[in-house]
Amino acid sequence: QLQLVESGGGLVQPGGSLRLSCAASGFTLDSYAIGWFRQAPGKEREGVSSITSGGRPNYADSVKGRFTISRDNAKNTVYLQMNSLEPEDTASYYCAVARGLLSPLLLIPSEYYYWGQGTQVTVSS
């Protein structure tokens, strides 16, 4: 059974850092592009970052310079390092598998499937 499991969320003060993990089971990630999305209460799910199978990253403007996506194919895991966190980053964060070759560039939810259950990130003092 193909499954993605997110972890690493938590409560952090503004300016702090967290590293989220997206671990795959039932398949190997190395052939797939993976995206990170987030959804705050009352808001639509939005794209945060993606990484192609070859390691090319893409970022939403709101997180450029603060977030870094990476992948460790040996561990079958994709990471999202989040620095300089702001209260506006508070949301549930999800990872998912890209459907097609253009999906990493689009960063829209409909281009992704096999969603994980999410991990909560709360940025507050």
C-alpha positions in Angstrom: 0.0 0.0 0.0 1.4 3.3 -1.1 1.6 5.7 1.8 3.3 9.0 2.8 3.7 9.9 6.5 4.6 13.4 7.6 6.3 14.2 10.9 8.3 16.9 12.6 5.6 19.5 13.2 5.1 21.3 16.5 4.9 24.6 18.3 7.7 27.1 17.7 8.3 30.7 18.4 8.5 33.3 15.6 11.9 33.2 14.1 12.4 29.6 15.0 13.0 26.5 12.9 11.5 23.1 12.2 12.3 20.3 9.9 9.4 18.3 8.5 9.9 14.8 7.1 7.8 12.9 4.5 8.5 9.2 4.6 7.3 6.8 2.0 6.2 3.2 2.4 5.0 0.8 -0.1 7.0 2.4 -2.9 10.4 4.1 -3.5 10.4 7.9 -3.8 13.4 8.2 -6.0 11.4 8.1 -9.3 8.8 10.7 -8.2 8.6 14.4 -7.7 7.2 15.3 -4.2 5.3 18.4 -3.1 4.7 20.0 0.2 1.4 21.9 0.8 -0.2 23.6 3.8 -3.7 24.4 4.9 -4.6 26.9 7.6 -8.1 26.8 9.1 -10.7 28.4 6.8 -8.2 28.7 4.0 -7.6 26.6 0.8 -4.7 24.2 0.6 -1.7 26.0 -0.9 1.6 24.8 -2.5 4.7 25.4 -0.5 7.5 23.6 -2.3 8.3 20.7 -4.5 11.3 18.7 -5.6 11.8 16.7 -8.8 13.1 13.2 -8.9 16.4 14.8 -10.0 16.5 17.1 -7.0 15.4 20.4 -8.6 13.5 22.5 -6.0 10.6 24.9 -6.5 9.2 27.3 -3.9 6.2 29.5 -3.4 7.2 33.1 -3.2 6.0 33.3 0.4 8.7 30.8 1.6 11.6 31.6 -0.7 14.8 32.2 1.2 13.3 30.7 4.4 12.4 27.1 3.5 14.6 24.4 1.9 13.4 21.2 0.4 15.6 18.2 0.0 15.4 14.4 -0.5 17.3 11.4 0.8 16.5 8.6 -1.5 18.4 6.1 0.6 16.0 6.9 3.5 13.0 7.1 1.1 12.3 10.5 2.7 11.8 14.1 1.6 12.5 17.0 4.0 11.3 20.5 4.4 13.6 22.7 6.5 11.7 25.7 7.7 13.7 28.7 9.1 12.6 32.2 10.2 9.2 30.9 10.8 6.3 33.5 11.0 2.9 33.2 12.5 1.5 33.2 9.0 3.2 29.8 8.5 0.9 28.2 11.0 -1.0 25.4 9.2 -1.2 21.7 8.7 1.5 20.6 6.3 1.0 17.8 3.8 3.3 16.0 1.3 2.1 14.3 -1.8 3.3 12.6 -5.0 3.3 14.6 -8.2 1.1 13.3 -11.0 3.1 14.5 -13.9 6.3 16.0 -15.2 4.9 19.6 -15.0 3.4 19.2 -11.5 6.5 20.4 -9.6 6.3 23.7 -11.5 2.6 24.1 -10.8 2.4 23.5 -7.1 -1.4 23.1 -7.1 -3.1 20.4 -5.2 -4.9 18.8 -8.2 -1.5 17.9 -9.7 -0.7 15.7 -6.7 -2.0 12.5 -5.1 -1.3 9.9 -2.4 -1.5 12.6 0.3 -0.2 12.0 3.8 -2.3 12.7 6.9 -0.4 16.0 7.7 1.6 17.4 10.5 0.6 20.5 12.4 2.9 23.5 12.6 2.1 26.3 15.0 4.2 29.5 15.1 3.3 31.5 18.2 4.9 33.3 21.1 
